[in-house]
Amino acid sequence: MIEPRTILFFGMGGSGKGTLANLMKEYLEERDSDRKVLSIETGALLREFAKTEGHTQDLSNKVLERGGLFPSFLPVHLWGGHLVKNFTGNEHLVLDGLARRASEVPVLDEAMKFYGREVMDVVVLVISREVAVERLHNRKRFDDIEDKDIKTRLDWYEENTEPGIVVLKSLGHNIHMIDGSKSIEEVDKETKLALGLI
């Protein structure tokens, strides 16, 4: 049995962090079948929330439709509520899309310390803007069609998320910079090596 791990994924759009997070979840479930894996993907939580009824949900749908960004309170509310409802303290945590703004990092840090997860492993998938643009064009998602939308998304990551990674490091969390430009298989292997899982 592996000690409970808390692994937080970051990466520019097109870096493959969602795929890598899913591969990590599957790997931990297979390798440590006696311990559950709680996977939280903020984007999925927001999309599910927007399908329900209510004024906040209606406003959330409008944000999704225009490919906009949610105010900080909403993702924090959703992932925080998911932890409160589903986390028993024994699971591995695989986190994707949490604390995407530097201002949200202290909230996540406090939450993890509250749950006794003093140190997170923060996996940062590093790719160039050129690779990101090419990959985002190729996946043809509705919010990745226009060059200006892609530029806005990448600019936002550099201006908001990258400073948050610096804050996470200052708070004592383990930062693992992984070259995300390689194949998924190579990136997956390098991530597991960096985390001491293989």
Secondary structure, DSSP 8 states (H G I E B T S, - for coil): -----EEEEEE-TTS-HHHHHHHHHHHHHHHTTTS-EEEEEHHHHHHHHHTS-SHHHHHHHHHHHTT----THHHHHHHHHHHHHH--SSSEEEEES---SGGGHHHHHHHHHHTT----EEEEEE--HHHHHHHHHHHT-GGGSSHHHHHHHHHHIIIIIHHHHHHHHHTT-EEEEEETTS-HHHHHHHHHHHTT--
